[in-house]
Amino acid sequence: GCGTCRYCVSGQERFCATGEMVGKDRDGGYAEYVTVPERNTVHVPSMVSDGAAAIMGCSSATSLHALRKGRLSKGESVALVGVGGLGMSAIQLAFLLGASRVYAVDIDASKLATAADLGADPIDGRTDPADAIRRAGGADVAIELIGSARSMRTCLDSLNPLGRAVAVGLTPDVLSVGPYTDLVTGERELVGCSDHTAQDLQDLMGFAAAGDFSVEALIGATVALDEQPVNAVLDSLAAGTAPVRTVIVPD
C-alpha cells in the first residue's frame, strides 16, 4: 500500500487504492528475489524455516484473520469447512485463541485424519456436515475455506444463535441467504474476509517464536523453481491431488 491513505494508516493496507500485489501488479510471484517497500517486510524468527515462512505468509495469516473477523472468544466452538492449507493452520490457531472445540469438515479422509491429529473433530463432508455439527453442539464461528455456495450454506446452517459465519473461499457462485431465517432469527452474522493484515503476519511470527504455532509438518513436498515441476504442482492442485502444501525452492 501507499502507507498514507486511511486504509494503510489504520492497518487495512490491502484496501489501498494505489497498492500493488507482488506476483500480480508487480512481478515477483515466482522470483528468487523481489524488491518490496520496507514496510511490507516482517522479521522471520530463526526457528522458522523458509518453507514454513512462505506458508505462514499466505494461508496461515489468512486463517488468523478469518478467526479474528469471526471474533472468536475463549470457550467458543469453531467449524472449519475445508481443511487444506488454510484449514490446518486454522485448527491450530483456533485452539491457540481459546476455542473449546474445533470441527473440521472435508471429503478427503487423509485430511480429516491429519485434522484429528491436530485435535479437531473430523466431519465427513459427503454426508450432512451441518447436521452433524449441530448435533454435537453447534458452532459459534464457522469459516468457509473452499470457495462454494454449498460450503458457505454449511457454515450458516451449523451456527448457534449469535454465531458468525466467515466467507474466505473465492467463488462466482451465488449464495441464497434468507434475512429472517438465516440472520435475524438467532442474530447470526455473515461477514467477508479478504486476505490478512501485516499485523496478522507479525503476530503469527510471534506465535512461532514462542513455540505456540508451527506449520513445518504441513509441508508435504518441495519442488525446484523450474517450469515443469511448478506446472505439475499447479496441475495437481487443479485436480485436487496435491499435498496440503508444496513449497517451491530456488536451486
N, C-alpha and C positions, 0 to 999 in steps of 0.2 A: 504494500500500500504506500500511499504518498507520505504517511506519517503525520499529516497535519489536518486532515478533514475530520469531521465529527465522528465518523466511524473508526478511524485509526486511533484517535486520541482516547476513545472510550474502550479500546481493546477489541473492537469488532472489525479489524482490518480487512477481512475477506469481503466486506461490502464496499470497499473503497472504489469509487467510480473510475479512478485512473490507475488502479493497481494492476500488476501483471503476474500471471501464474507461470512458474517455471515449467517448461515442457509443453506449454500451450501458447501463451503470449510471448514468452521468452524461451529461446532454445536452451536445452539442457536436461530434458527429462531422462535421457539415457546417456548423458555425457559423463566422462570420468571426472571432469572438473566443471564448475559453473560459477559465474560471478553473481552475487546477490548483495543487496544492501545489508550492512552490518546488523540493522535492527531485525532482520529476518533470520538471524543465526541464534542457535541455542547450544549451550555447552553440553557436551555429551560426557557423562561420568566415565572414568577409566574402566569400571567393571561392565560397561555396556559395549558389546561388540558392534562393529559397523553394520552387520546384518540386522541385529536387533534394533539399532537406532533407525535404520531405514524403515522397518515395520512400525516402530513407535511413532515415527514422523508422519504417518498416514493413518492406518487403521486404528491403532491404539488411541491416538489423540482424538479421533472422531468418536470412538466408543466412549471416552471420558466425557466429551462434550455432550453426547446424547444423554448420558446418565444425569448430567448437570441440567440439561434442558428439561428432563423429566422430574427435576427437583427431588431426587431420591433422598429420603431421610432414613436415619438409622432405624432398623427394625422393620422396614418395609420389604415387600417382595417384588421381584423383577422377573418379567418374561422377556426372553430374547428370541425373536423369531428369525432364525438363520444363524448358525454358529460356524461360520467360516472364519476368516482372519479377524473381522471386526468382533464377531460374537465371542471368540475365545478370549480376546482381550477384555471384552465387556464382562465376562464371567468373573475374572479376577478383580476387575475394578469395582464391580458391584459389591462384592464381599468386602473389599478394602474400604468402600464408602459406607459400610454398615448394613448392607442388605441381610435380611434374616433368611431368605430363601431365593434361589435363582432357578427358573425354569428355562431349559434350553430346548428349542423346537427346531427340528431338522428332519430331512428324509434320508440322510446319509448315516448309516449305522456306525461307521468308523468315527465320524464327527461327534455323534452322540456319546460314543464310548469315551472319547477324549474329554468332552464336556463333563461327563460324570466323574472322570478322574480329577477334574478341577473343582468338584464339589457341587455341580449343578444337578438338578433333577431332569433327566432326559425325557423328552416328549416326542413321540413319533408323529411327524408332520403329515403322514399319509392317512391318519385317522381323523379325529376331530380334536385338534390340539386345544382349542379354546375351551371346549367342554372339559377336557382333562385338567386344564389349569384351574377352571372354576371349581371343579370337584375337589381339587387339592387345596383350595383356599383362595384362589384368585390372585391377580396381580395388581399391585399398586402403581407400578410403572411397567409399561410394555413397549418394547423397542423393535421396530421393523428394520431388518438389516439385509433384506434380499432385494427388494425392488419390485413389488407386485401389489395390485389392489387386493388380491386374495389374502396375502400375508398381513396386509395392513388391517383387513377386516378381522383376522385372527386376533390382532392386538386389541382392537376395540372391544371385541366380544369377550376377551379374557379379563377385562378390567373390573376391579372392585369399585364401589362408589367412591368418588373423589379421586379416581385413578387418572393417570396421564399416559396417553399413547404418543410415542415419538416416531415420526417418519424420517428415516435416514436413507433407505434404499432409493435408487433412481428408477423411475418407470414412467412411460407415457400413459399408462392405464388410468382410467377414471374411477375414482373411489366414490361409491354412493354412501352418503352419511345422512342419517336422519337426525336433524337438530334436536327433536324432542326425545326420541328413543335412545340415541347414542350419546347425546351430550347433556341436555337439560336434566333428564332423569338420571339421578346419581351425581350430577355436577361433574361429569367426566370432561377431560380436555384432550384435544388433538393438536399437537404442535409439530413444527418442522425443525429439522436440524441440518444446517449446512456446514459440513466440514468441521473445523475446530479453530480455536484461537491460539495465538502464540503463547498465552499464559497456560492453556491446557498442556501444551507440549513441554513447557518449562516444569510444570507440576509433575508430569509423567517422569521426567528425568530425575526429579527429586524423589519420587516413589522408588525408582530403580536404585538410586544411590543409597537409600535407606534399606534396601533389600526387601521391599514390600511388593515389588512387581517385576516380572520378567517374561519376555516372550521368546527367549532362546529356544525353548522346546517346541515352539510353533514353526520354526524354520524347517520345512520338510525337504527342501532341495536348494542347491545353489547351481547357477549356470554361468557360463562365461558371457562377457559383453560382446557377443558376435551375433550376426543376423540369424543364422539357423537355430541355435538353441533358444534365443529370445522369442523367435516366431513360434517355435514348438511349444514354449510355455504359454504364449497367448492362445494358441490353438487348444491346448488342454484346458485353459480357463473357460473358453467358449463352450467346450464340450462338457464342462463340469467334472473333469477328472484330475484337476491339478491338486497338489498338496495344499494344506492350509495356507502356507506362504512359501513362495520361492524368491530367493534373493539373487539378483544379478551382480556378479563380481567382476570388475575390470581385471584384465590379465596383468 
